[in-house]
Amino acid sequence: MLHGQPAAAAGDGPAGRYRLTPRELTVLALLAESLTARAIANRLGISARTVHHHLEHIYRKLEATDRLGAVLRAQAAGLIPQ
């Protein structure tokens, strides 16, 4: 997987099931690389506040309460590699 590239498009397979947008998948993939919100923001050229909004949406859609839970659920669902 290339840096910043999601594992699947939003309409494909598990991503569609969880209704994750392409940007949310990108943020999720970077989160799985243990990047901080600030580092994700710098990588994507967006603000850390925007990253936090994406994370809120990801947590809600994956029914996770924190970063680790979101990454583990995403891996189990096949959204990102283990």
BAVO-953767 format. One record per residue: residue number from 1; z negated, y negated, x negated of N, C-alpha, C in turn. Coordinates in nm, 4 decimals, always signed. Atoms other than C-alpha are relative to their C-alpha. Example, Ala and Ser with C-alpha at 12.3 -4.5 7.8 and 13.67 -1.06 7.14 Angstrom:
2
+-----+----------+----------+----------+----------+----------+----------+----------+----------+----------+
! pos !     n_c3 !     n_c2 !     n_c1 !    ca_c3 !    ca_c2 !    ca_c1 !     c_c3 !     c_c2 !     c_c1 !
+-----+----------+----------+----------+----------+----------+----------+----------+----------+----------+
!   1 !  +0.0000 !  +0.1190 !  -0.0890 !  -0.7800 !  +0.4500 !  -1.2300 !  +0.0000 !  -0.1200 !  -0.0900 !
!   2 !  +0.0060 !  +0.1190 !  +0.0820 !  -0.7140 !  +0.1060 !  -1.3670 !  -0.0730 !  -0.1090 !  +0.0770 !
+-----+----------+----------+----------+----------+----------+----------+----------+----------+----------+
***
This chain:
82
+-----+----------+----------+----------+----------+----------+----------+----------+----------+----------+
! pos !     n_c3 !     n_c2 !     n_c1 !    ca_c3 !    ca_c2 !    ca_c1 !     c_c3 !     c_c2 !     c_c1 !
+-----+----------+----------+----------+----------+----------+----------+----------+----------+----------+
!   1 !  +0.0000 !  +0.1173 !  -0.0846 !  +0.0000 !  +0.0000 !  +0.0000 !  +0.0000 !  -0.1232 !  -0.0888 !
!   2 !  -0.0030 !  +0.1255 !  +0.0717 !  +0.0883 !  -0.3439 !  -0.1297 !  -0.1158 !  -0.0867 !  +0.0447 !
!   3 !  +0.1084 !  +0.0906 !  -0.0367 !  -0.1840 !  -0.6042 !  -0.1392 !  +0.0438 !  -0.0871 !  +0.1160 !
!   4 !  -0.0277 !  +0.0856 !  -0.1138 !  -0.1975 !  -0.7843 !  +0.1917 !  +0.0911 !  +0.0610 !  +0.1038 !
!   5 !  -0.0874 !  -0.0645 !  -0.0968 !  +0.0282 !  -0.5373 !  +0.3692 !  -0.0803 !  +0.0969 !  +0.0847 !
!   6 !  +0.0733 !  -0.0917 !  -0.0871 !  -0.1148 !  -0.3580 !  +0.6728 !  +0.0541 !  +0.1412 !  -0.0077 !
!   7 !  -0.0397 !  -0.1403 !  +0.0020 !  -0.1048 !  +0.0191 !  +0.6977 !  +0.0972 !  +0.0315 !  +0.1132 !
!   8 !  -0.0871 !  -0.0242 !  -0.1143 !  +0.0743 !  +0.0008 !  +1.0346 !  +0.0203 !  -0.1294 !  +0.0767 !
!   9 !  -0.0237 !  +0.1172 !  -0.0838 !  +0.2269 !  -0.2557 !  +1.2648 !  -0.0836 !  +0.0107 !  +0.1264 !
!  10 !  +0.0913 !  +0.0040 !  -0.1143 !  +0.0258 !  -0.3626 !  +1.5675 !  +0.0434 !  +0.0891 !  +0.1157 !
!  11 !  -0.0447 !  -0.0829 !  -0.1104 !  +0.2423 !  -0.1694 !  +1.8121 !  +0.0084 !  +0.1484 !  -0.0320 !
!  12 !  -0.0143 !  -0.1385 !  +0.0438 !  +0.2437 !  +0.1541 !  +1.6123 !  -0.1323 !  +0.0744 !  +0.0053 !
!  13 !  +0.1126 !  -0.0928 !  +0.0050 !  +0.0020 !  +0.4433 !  +1.6619 !  -0.1366 !  -0.0594 !  +0.0223 !
!  14 !  +0.1385 !  +0.0434 !  -0.0179 !  -0.3664 !  +0.3695 !  +1.6095 !  -0.0152 !  -0.1516 !  +0.0103 !
!  15 !  +0.0112 !  +0.1454 !  -0.0053 !  -0.3106 !  -0.0028 !  +1.5527 !  +0.0235 !  -0.0501 !  +0.1421 !
!  16 !  -0.0268 !  +0.0370 !  -0.1379 !  -0.1620 !  -0.0302 !  +1.9008 !  -0.1137 !  +0.0386 !  +0.0922 !
!  17 !  +0.1128 !  -0.0468 !  -0.0808 !  -0.4486 !  +0.1703 !  +2.0468 !  -0.1162 !  -0.0985 !  -0.0050 !
!  18 !  +0.1109 !  +0.0944 !  +0.0167 !  -0.7007 !  -0.0767 !  +1.9071 !  +0.0432 !  -0.1447 !  +0.0217 !
!  19 !  -0.0552 !  +0.1335 !  -0.0256 !  -0.4747 !  -0.3752 !  +1.9810 !  -0.0233 !  -0.0960 !  -0.1157 !
!  20 !  +0.0138 !  +0.0853 !  +0.1171 !  -0.5049 !  -0.5064 !  +1.6254 !  +0.1322 !  -0.0690 !  -0.0294 !
!  21 !  -0.1198 !  +0.0751 !  +0.0361 !  -0.2601 !  -0.7780 !  +1.5287 !  +0.0379 !  +0.0323 !  -0.1440 !
!  22 !  -0.0382 !  -0.0208 !  +0.1401 !  -0.0612 !  -0.7554 !  +1.2059 !  -0.0930 !  -0.0740 !  -0.0971 !
!  23 !  +0.0893 !  +0.0767 !  +0.0881 !  -0.2848 !  -1.0271 !  +1.0556 !  -0.1373 !  +0.0663 !  -0.0083 !
!  24 !  +0.1284 !  -0.0706 !  +0.0011 !  -0.5998 !  -0.8403 !  +1.1586 !  +0.0073 !  +0.1247 !  -0.0863 !
!  25 !  -0.0175 !  -0.1172 !  +0.0855 !  -0.4632 !  -0.5276 !  +0.9920 !  +0.0014 !  -0.0388 !  -0.1476 !
!  26 !  -0.0024 !  +0.0482 !  +0.1382 !  -0.3963 !  -0.7267 !  +0.6769 !  -0.1406 !  -0.0340 !  -0.0468 !
!  27 !  +0.1382 !  +0.0356 !  +0.0344 !  -0.7509 !  -0.8682 !  +0.6782 !  -0.0829 !  +0.1269 !  -0.0158 !
!  28 !  +0.0735 !  -0.1264 !  +0.0059 !  -0.8885 !  -0.5201 !  +0.7443 !  +0.0304 !  +0.0755 !  -0.1295 !
!  29 !  -0.0380 !  -0.0671 !  +0.1244 !  -0.6939 !  -0.3738 !  +0.4503 !  -0.0656 !  -0.0669 !  -0.1202 !
!  30 !  +0.0649 !  +0.0719 !  +0.1097 !  -0.8294 !  -0.6448 !  +0.2205 !  -0.1507 !  +0.0193 !  +0.0033 !
!  31 !  +0.1429 !  -0.0271 !  -0.0152 !  -1.1784 !  -0.5906 !  +0.3575 !  -0.0339 !  +0.1358 !  -0.0601 !
!  32 !  +0.0204 !  -0.1345 !  +0.0549 !  -1.1444 !  -0.2238 !  +0.2619 !  +0.0040 !  +0.0003 !  -0.1523 !
!  33 !  -0.0030 !  +0.0149 !  +0.1454 !  -1.0774 !  -0.3407 !  -0.0954 !  -0.1252 !  -0.0697 !  -0.0515 !
!  34 !  +0.1288 !  +0.0635 !  +0.0326 !  -1.4284 !  -0.4933 !  -0.0912 !  +0.0115 !  -0.1480 !  -0.0331 !
!  35 !  -0.0128 !  +0.1434 !  +0.0229 !  -1.3011 !  -0.8496 !  -0.0959 !  -0.0917 !  -0.0769 !  +0.0943 !
!  36 !  +0.0809 !  +0.0875 !  -0.0836 !  -1.5258 !  -1.1247 !  +0.0341 !  +0.0920 !  -0.0803 !  +0.0919 !
!  37 !  -0.0786 !  +0.0839 !  -0.0904 !  -1.4141 !  -1.3531 !  +0.3150 !  +0.0703 !  -0.1102 !  -0.0785 !
!  38 !  -0.0599 !  +0.1063 !  +0.0833 !  -1.3532 !  -1.6275 !  +0.0565 !  +0.1187 !  +0.0551 !  -0.0795 !
!  39 !  -0.1086 !  -0.0598 !  +0.0775 !  -1.1402 !  -1.3928 !  -0.1576 !  +0.1187 !  +0.0347 !  +0.0898 !
!  40 !  -0.1067 !  -0.0295 !  -0.0956 !  -0.9427 !  -1.2785 !  +0.1485 !  +0.0720 !  -0.1293 !  +0.0369 !
!  41 !  -0.0578 !  +0.1298 !  -0.0343 !  -0.8897 !  -1.6420 !  +0.2449 !  +0.0910 !  -0.0500 !  -0.1112 !
!  42 !  -0.0814 !  +0.0443 !  +0.1137 !  -0.7643 !  -1.7280 !  -0.1028 !  +0.1271 !  +0.0825 !  -0.0117 !
!  43 !  -0.1156 !  -0.0901 !  +0.0114 !  -0.5316 !  -1.4256 !  -0.1084 !  +0.1043 !  -0.0337 !  +0.1070 !
!  44 !  -0.0922 !  +0.0235 !  -0.1120 !  -0.3825 !  -1.5152 !  +0.2317 !  +0.0368 !  -0.1468 !  +0.0195 !
!  45 !  -0.0294 !  +0.1426 !  -0.0143 !  -0.3824 !  -1.8941 !  +0.1927 !  -0.0503 !  -0.0578 !  +0.1312 !
!  46 !  +0.0620 !  +0.0488 !  -0.1230 !  -0.6086 !  -1.9489 !  +0.4941 !  -0.1455 !  -0.0361 !  -0.0301 !
!  47 !  +0.1397 !  +0.0369 !  +0.0221 !  -0.9625 !  -2.0800 !  +0.5370 !  -0.0923 !  +0.1202 !  +0.0203 !
!  48 !  +0.1004 !  -0.1055 !  -0.0174 !  -1.2712 !  -1.8603 !  +0.5126 !  -0.0434 !  +0.0056 !  +0.1461 !
!  49 !  +0.0362 !  +0.0027 !  -0.1421 !  -1.3539 !  -1.9712 !  +0.8662 !  +0.0999 !  +0.0815 !  +0.0833 !
!  50 !  -0.1019 !  -0.0774 !  -0.0704 !  -1.0254 !  -1.8241 !  +0.9882 !  -0.0191 !  +0.1488 !  -0.0260 !
!  51 !  +0.0271 !  -0.1403 !  +0.0327 !  -1.1039 !  -1.4995 !  +0.8060 !  -0.1158 !  +0.0502 !  +0.0849 !
!  52 !  +0.1153 !  -0.0409 !  -0.0800 !  -1.4410 !  -1.4873 !  +0.9828 !  +0.0387 !  +0.0199 !  +0.1464 !
!  53 !  -0.0475 !  -0.0192 !  -0.1381 !  -1.2644 !  -1.5303 !  +1.3183 !  +0.0763 !  +0.1325 !  +0.0117 !
!  54 !  -0.0712 !  -0.1284 !  -0.0004 !  -1.0323 !  -1.2411 !  +1.2317 !  -0.0997 !  +0.1155 !  -0.0047 !
!  55 !  +0.1000 !  -0.1063 !  +0.0114 !  -1.3351 !  -1.0326 !  +1.1322 !  -0.0738 !  +0.0206 !  +0.1317 !
!  56 !  +0.0662 !  -0.0120 !  -0.1306 !  -1.5080 !  -1.1076 !  +1.4641 !  +0.0873 !  +0.0814 !  +0.0954 !
!  57 !  -0.0920 !  -0.0722 !  -0.0885 !  -1.1990 !  -0.9839 !  +1.6494 !  +0.0107 !  +0.1466 !  -0.0409 !
!  58 !  -0.0093 !  -0.1376 !  +0.0501 !  -1.1713 !  -0.6753 !  +1.4281 !  -0.1239 !  +0.0787 !  +0.0393 !
!  59 !  +0.1249 !  -0.0687 !  -0.0341 !  -1.5381 !  -0.5856 !  +1.4793 !  -0.0042 !  +0.0340 !  +0.1488 !
!  60 !  +0.0028 !  -0.0231 !  -0.1443 !  -1.5055 !  -0.6244 !  +1.8564 !  +0.0964 !  +0.1121 !  +0.0386 !
!  61 !  -0.1021 !  -0.0978 !  -0.0365 !  -1.1860 !  -0.4205 !  +1.8794 !  -0.0340 !  +0.1400 !  -0.0511 !
!  62 !  +0.0372 !  -0.1300 !  +0.0555 !  -1.3218 !  -0.1416 !  +1.6566 !  -0.1404 !  +0.0427 !  +0.0411 !
!  63 !  +0.1380 !  -0.0248 !  -0.0433 !  -1.6670 !  -0.1603 !  +1.8183 !  -0.0905 !  +0.0254 !  -0.1207 !
!  64 !  +0.0810 !  -0.0069 !  +0.1219 !  -1.8252 !  -0.2149 !  +1.4771 !  -0.0924 !  -0.1218 !  -0.0043 !
!  65 !  +0.0949 !  +0.1109 !  +0.0103 !  -2.1213 !  -0.4344 !  +1.3894 !  -0.0005 !  -0.0660 !  -0.1374 !
!  66 !  -0.0033 !  +0.0573 !  +0.1344 !  -2.0511 !  -0.4943 !  +1.0216 !  +0.1245 !  +0.0468 !  -0.0745 !
!  67 !  -0.1187 !  -0.0306 !  +0.0806 !  -1.7924 !  -0.4674 !  +0.7433 !  +0.0146 !  +0.1487 !  -0.0267 !
!  68 !  -0.0073 !  -0.1418 !  +0.0324 !  -1.8773 !  -0.1137 !  +0.6416 !  +0.0387 !  +0.0819 !  +0.1230 !
!  69 !  -0.0321 !  -0.0716 !  -0.1234 !  -1.8690 !  +0.0097 !  +1.0002 !  +0.1451 !  -0.0176 !  +0.0395 !
!  70 !  -0.1402 !  +0.0262 !  -0.0340 !  -1.5319 !  -0.1558 !  +1.0577 !  +0.0936 !  +0.0791 !  -0.0906 !
!  71 !  -0.0852 !  -0.0729 !  +0.0943 !  -1.3820 !  -0.0034 !  +0.7434 !  -0.0058 !  +0.1500 !  +0.0275 !
!  72 !  +0.0132 !  -0.1433 !  -0.0265 !  -1.5202 !  +0.3428 !  +0.8197 !  +0.0706 !  +0.0407 !  +0.1289 !
!  73 !  -0.0687 !  -0.0294 !  -0.1262 !  -1.3939 !  +0.3321 !  +1.1797 !  +0.1517 !  -0.0079 !  -0.0170 !
!  74 !  -0.1436 !  +0.0164 !  +0.0231 !  -1.0544 !  +0.2076 !  +1.0648 !  +0.0562 !  +0.1168 !  -0.0798 !
!  75 !  -0.0435 !  -0.1164 !  +0.0774 !  -1.0303 !  +0.4886 !  +0.8086 !  +0.0057 !  +0.1244 !  +0.0873 !
!  76 !  +0.0051 !  -0.1176 !  -0.0876 !  -1.1314 !  +0.7504 !  +1.0645 !  +0.1138 !  -0.0020 !  +0.1021 !
!  77 !  -0.1074 !  +0.0142 !  -0.0978 !  -0.8686 !  +0.6138 !  +1.3063 !  +0.1382 !  +0.0051 !  -0.0640 !
!  78 !  -0.1289 !  -0.0026 !  +0.0683 !  -0.5964 !  +0.6234 !  +1.0415 !  +0.0663 !  -0.1353 !  -0.0140 !
!  79 !  -0.0544 !  +0.1348 !  +0.0121 !  -0.5530 !  +0.2470 !  +1.0345 !  +0.0184 !  -0.0402 !  -0.1455 !
!  80 !  -0.0058 !  +0.0292 !  +0.1425 !  -0.6166 !  +0.2245 !  +0.6600 !  -0.0300 !  +0.1292 !  -0.0764 !
!  81 !  +0.0269 !  -0.1220 !  +0.0768 !  -0.6261 !  +0.4869 !  +0.3833 !  -0.1481 !  +0.0148 !  -0.0351 !
!  82 !  +0.1408 !  -0.0262 !  +0.0351 !  -0.9559 !  +0.6526 !  +0.2938 !  -0.0235 !  -0.0141 !  -0.1477 !
+-----+----------+----------+----------+----------+----------+----------+----------+----------+----------+
***
